[in-house]
Amino acid sequence: MLRHLRSLQDFTKEELNRFIERAIELKHERQVGVQHHQLVGKTVGLIFEKPSTRTRVSFEVATYGLGGQVIFLSSKDTQLARSEPLKDMARVMDRYVDAMVVRTFGQEVVDELAHYSSVPVINALTNLHHPCQILSDMMTVIEKKGPIENLKIAWVGDGNNVANSWIQAAEFFGFELILACPEGYDPHPDILHKGRSNASKPIVLVRSPQQAVAEADVINVDVWTSMGQEGQEDTRLAAFRAFQVNSALLAKAPASAIVMHCLPAHRGEEITEKVLESKQCVAFDQAENKMHMHKAILELLIAT
């Protein structure tokens, strides 16, 4: 059956758990030398309006690691730059490839491609959602801390696409989530309201990073200025200065807390060099797990 991954809400908790379980299995199999061939004869199209290092490489390595082939298209390589209707692009691309992985600005791009496509469309990032990132992040949390429903997760910084997806994850998986964002930089209000309404444990928005990290098992941080927001950099630096994840903030959290950053990191801005390079930080394990999660997503959406 055709399935798209536009946001976490396209799947049930049980289905999302299967992505995580399968990614852990595939990671172990790779470590012991198992060769995978699930995507032999399949081609994945990567359509990236936003550039990326980790997302592009991890999806390419994941596809090749399953025996498939990849075609990469940047914005200048497609007709998106010339305003070709998305419905036309979808119905052409699905004649060529077995899945489309899309990294773009507006969520409406992913939604329209999915509406007209006869092959899976996978959201590799929009301004609203980042579901693949959150699935790999939850995989990392489970590896490091055990069952996620027993944990308290903190988010410190911008209420961006990653924060939105963490709210959806809390809604599904039932862990406590506390977000510390400066005034004016909250998560999407509809996503926050829905998450709070449906979650079995509190989803709390505060203005104090110290309050957020107190008793937290996991501390999440991301860049203060995302792609497309470069003109806001000075304003954002001023607004977020008190939200830096540094040694003083980390001292307010339990010594067992782990620090997560989906990278790339602006050292000295949202996170200090000392914290990023500390034993508590698992950012590079996160980066590796993107590849294993992308394998699981591709396998479960294309090969089954």
N, C-alpha and C positions, 0 to 999 in steps of 0.2 A: 504494500500500500504506500502511495506517495506521501511523504512527510517532509515538511520544511522546518527549519530551526530559525525562526525569526526572533523569538524571545523564549525565555524559560517557560512561559505560559502556554506554549504550543504542546507541552508534554505533561504527563502526570508525574507525581512524585516517584512512583515506581519506575517509570520510564527514565526519568532523570537519574535515579539511583543506578539503573542498568548502564547508562553511559559511564558513570564513575567506576562501577565494578569492573566493567569491561576494560576501561583504560588501565586500571591497576593490573588486571590479568595480562594485557598486552605488554605493559612495562616489564613485568616479571618474565614473560616469554622472551622478550628481546634480550634481557639480561642473561638468560641461559642459552641464547643462540638459536631460538626457534625462528625459522624463516616463514614469513607470512605472504600469502598469495591471493588474498580475498578480492583484490581489485585488478587482477590480471585481465587485460582487455578493456579496462575502464579508463576514462579520461575525466579529469577534474579541471574545470575552468576557474581560475582565480581572477576576479574582477575587482581591482583596487583603485578607487578614486583617492583614498588616503594612503600614503606610503606607510610601510612597516618593515621592520627587520624580523622580529621574532614571529609575527603572525605569518608572514609570507614563507619564511624558511621552515617553520614548524609544519605548515600545511603541505609544503612541497615534500619535505622529508617523510611526513606521515603517508602521503600518497605513494611515493616511491617505495617506502617500506612495506606497503601492502601489495606491491606489484603493479600499481597503476601508473598513469602518465599525467603530466601537468601541462596546462597552457596558462601562462601569466599574461594578463592584460592590464596595463595601467590606464588612467583616464585618457591619456593622449593616444592610446592604441584602440580605443573604442569610439563608437558614434555618440556616446553620452555627451562628449564635449561639443557635438554638433546638434544636440537636442533631438536625437532620434527617439521616438516614443519608446518607452520602456516595454510596452506590450509587444512591440515589434522585435526588440532585442531579445526578449525572453523566448519568443517563438522561433527565433533563428538559432540562438545558442543551444536550446534544448535539442536541436537536431544534430548538434556537433558533440556535446559533452554529456556526461552522466550525472554531473552535479555542478552547481555554481556556488562558489564561495565569494561572498560580496563584502567588501570593506568600503564604506561610503559615509556620507554625511547624514542625509535624511533617512529616517526609518521608512518613509513612504517609498523610497527606492526599492528596498528589500521587499516590502509588502506587495508592491505592484509586480515586481519580477516573479515573486512566488505565486501570485494570483494567476498569471498567464503561463507559467512554466510547467512542463510535464516531467521535469526532473527536480530533485531536491535543491532548494535554495538555502544556503547556510549563512547566517549573519555573523561575519567575522569582525564586526564593529559598526555601530551607527552612533549618532549623537545621543540616542535614547537608550539603547541596550548594548550589552556586551556579553551575551550568554556563553559563548565558548570560553571566555576568560574566567567567568565565575565557576563553570563546571570544573575547569582545571584547578582553580583555586580551592574549591571544596575538596577535590581529590587530595591536594597537598595538605589541607587541614586535617583530613581524616588520617592520612599517613602519619602526621606528626602528633596529633592530639587525640585520635580515637573518634568515636561516634559524634557527629557534629551536633546532633540535637541536644547533647549535654553541655554545650559550650556557650560562652558569651563572646560574641564577635563585636569588635569596635571598628568604626570607620572614622578616620580623622582627615578632614579637608573638604574638597569640593564635592557637592552633591551631584556628581556627573553620571555618565552612562554606567560606569562600574558600580557606583553606589545604588543606582536604580535596580540593577540586576541583583545586587546583594539583598535588597529589600524583597524582591520576588523570591529569592532563595530562602530567606527567612520565613516568608509566607508559606512555602511548600514544606520545608524541612523542620520547622519548629524550634529553631535555636533563637536565643535572645540576641537582638541586634541593637546597638546604640550608635548613633551617628552624630558626630560633632562637626558642624558646618558653620561658617560665619554667616551673619545676617545677609540675606540676599543671594546666597549660594546653596539653597536647599535642594534636595532631590525633587524630581517631578512630583507635583502635588497629587495627581491622580494615582500614581503608582504608590506613593506613600500612604494615601488614604485607603486604598484597596488592601495593601499589605497589612496595615494596622487592623483593618476590619476582619481579615481572614486568618491572621496568624494566631497560633496557640500560645505564643510567648510574646512579651513586649517588644515592639519596635519603637525606639525612643529617639527623638531628635533634640539635641542640646547644643549650647553654644560654648561649652567648656571642654577642651580636649582632656583635661585632667579628670573630669567626671567620666568621660567616655572610657578611658583606659583603666580606671580603677576596677579591679576584679576581672579584667578582660583576659580571656585565654588567647585571643588572636587580635592583633592590631593591624589594620589595613591603612595604607596611605597610597596616594597617587599624585601625579603632577598637578600643579596649581593652574597651569595654562595648557589646555589641550590644543590639538591641531584645529585651525580655524579661529582661534581666539587670540592670536598673536598681538593684535592691536589693543588688547585689554591687559597686557602683561604688567605694566606699572601699577594699575589699579588693583589687580589681583595680588601682586606681591605685597602691597600694603594691607589688603584685607586678610590675607592668610598668614601673615608673619607670626602670629601667636599660635599657629596650628602646626608648626614644624615638629616632626617626630625626632626628638633629640634625647640625649642621655637624661636630662632633667625630667622630661615627660615620661620616659621609660621607667624611671625610678618610682613613678606613681602607680605603675602596673605590677602585677605579680612577677616574680623573677622567672617563673616558668612560661610567661607569655611569649609567643612568637610574633615576629614582625613580618608583614607581607607587603610587597610592592610589585606591581605587574610590569614595571619597567617600560620605557627607559626612565631612569631616575635623574633628577637634577640635584646632584649632591650639593648640599649647602642651602637648598631651598626647602622643599617639603620634607627632606630627610637628610641627616648629617652623614658624612663619610663614616664616622665611628659607628653609628647604628647600622648602616647598610652593610658594613664589613664585620659586624658582630656575629657571635654564634647564635644569637636569638633571631637573626634575620634569615628567612628562607627564600629570598627573592629568586635565587638562581635555581633552586629546586622547583619553584613555580614555573620558571621559564622552560625547564626540561619537560615538566608535566604537560605543558601546552601541546607538545608533539604527541605524547601518548593519548591525550584526550582527543586530539584531532583525528588520530587513527580510529578511536572508538566511534566517534561521530560519523566519520566517513563509512566505516564498516557497517554500522547499524542502519544508516540511511540509504546506502547504495547496495550493499552486498547481501542484505537479508530481506 
